[in-house]
Amino acid sequence: MKLIYVCRKCNLLGGQSRIAWELAKEAVREGHDVHLVARRFPALSEETPTDLGVHCHSVFQLPKMFGSWRFRSFAHLSSSSAFRLAGDTGVVHGFGDSYRQDIITLGNVDWKHSVYIPGRVPDATAVQVKTQSFLDPRLRFLVAVSQQMRRDILEYVPTLNPDKVKVIYPGIDPSRFSPGSREKVREALSKSYGIDRSLSWIVFGAGGDFEKRNIETIQRALLRLKNRKDWAFLFVGAKENQVSWSKDLRDRTWFLGHLDDVGQVFPGCDLMVYPAWFDEYSLVCLEAMAAGLPLVLSKTVGVSEIVSSSNQQMGFIQNPADFSEIVSRISELLDNPDLRRKIGADNARVADRFVWKNVYQQYAQLYQDVERMKRNS
């Protein structure tokens, strides 16, 4: 089978491109003819697309001076390129950046941001591209990464056939996040950054859009916890000069920047805080679960649908605006290391079910369905 994946930003820092890359690797292992269409191809990992047998196709995009038209140019040109490659029976799998595809896996419901995120105005270009792709009559399946996202899609486009809108949760490679590597990871980070190993390490991870992830309320919660001397805060996804951060927290915060492999950090931590206003899924939270961490998490984050029952009881934030609730949840976990470890172990068992091979098999069924539909038509 010929499979064409279309993803504008082809790197491992974004959830969508991570999904595209991992599915492409699994498809190659299954013996399929796999192509990747993107604006450009930075170094993805030690395994390059060429090494793995993935055929890469660069698509032109207008420069920044053209504003929103640069994204529309990619949406148009990538659609044309992908379907030329697909021929009559190949399957085109897009990730929200192109106008036409057989299958879309959607990472953002941009039109809902003004509802979920205070003061956020939806991105008109992103909404336009997604809307046009939803309404394309050649679209066979639309995949949401959470049940919440599926509800948002069907509310936004009530004419969509609900049977076409599937939910497939993204996956991970659990071997990268072994809780058993805790002491080794802590030793390495302590040597590199000078983080006190006797402290409890609280971690936050995001590659951008810190407003959406509610970083301001996290700061307020940590300032309230400043009188405690038993924690350190690890910020994964940004350097110090990229975030507006209180000077009163500088001595307790370590900025680790963008990391291709958060498995170098998460297993050494004690808990993750992620009280986002809203997140359609949050792959980074699943990675923290795989590392054996409990989550202090908003119920408006898609991954909350799959966390362990023990984490649901102890770690959920009902109101992302209430920093005192975040303080309470963090304090409970800091004060109860046995409970922390139990919740973390429960989360790790849940995460083990979401290996990429299992995720790919769900998509493989859709690929077969699409190929059969195209042959019959």
C-alpha angles and dihedrals in degrees: 000000000000113000124187119193118197119198123153098205105044104191136106097245094079125067096228096051090046090056092047092049096047093047090048091054092049091048091054090051088053089056100252127145100251128194130181120205116195144141091253140339117235120182103295099185141312085296108068121202090248092052090054096046097255113144111225125209121186118212124203119246126190115252123260094265088074092063116200091000089074090067092044089051090056091045091056100039095043091052092053094045094048095051092047088056093045096055116186100326109020118113121237114206114190132185105213100287102093136061098229133039139132092235129023124197104196123210102175135037093201094176090066097053094094088056098048103030119056111241095000117139115204117251103252094204094050091048091049094050093047094045092052091048092050092053096047106117091217093064109114104180137009114203121204121197094220141019090247090057091049090054091048092051095049091046091051095045106028091172092067115109104247090216089066093056110082132178118224117167114219120247146221142212101250092196088072092058106045110164086211090072092064099114094042091052093045092050092051094048092044090054093045100043107016095242112166107247092205091067128085108252116224112194135197122186132190134133095218147320092083090173089064090047091054097238092163092062090046088057092051090051093049091049088056088052092049092104089065113085098195104085144066126196121225115198111200117189103037143055122232094261092053097064134057098235131174114255087221089067099044094095091053098042131082118193109207098180126214113340126190088204117038086180083086089067116019100068089058094055131087104215142353125229116205111155094161120175085231139338125178091220119325111219090195090065091054088051089052089051090052088053089057099255128145113229130227092206143168117240086228090071113096096224088064085080091070107032117118119278090244090056091048090056096048110022110043122115112211096190117031090198093061106088091179089065090054089049091052094050094047092047093051091053094044091051095048112051092168091054089045091055093046093052090045092052091048090051092049091055090052092048091052089070092062102065114150093246090060092046091049092053089060090053091044089064090053091049090054091048092050093047090051092048091051093048091050092049 
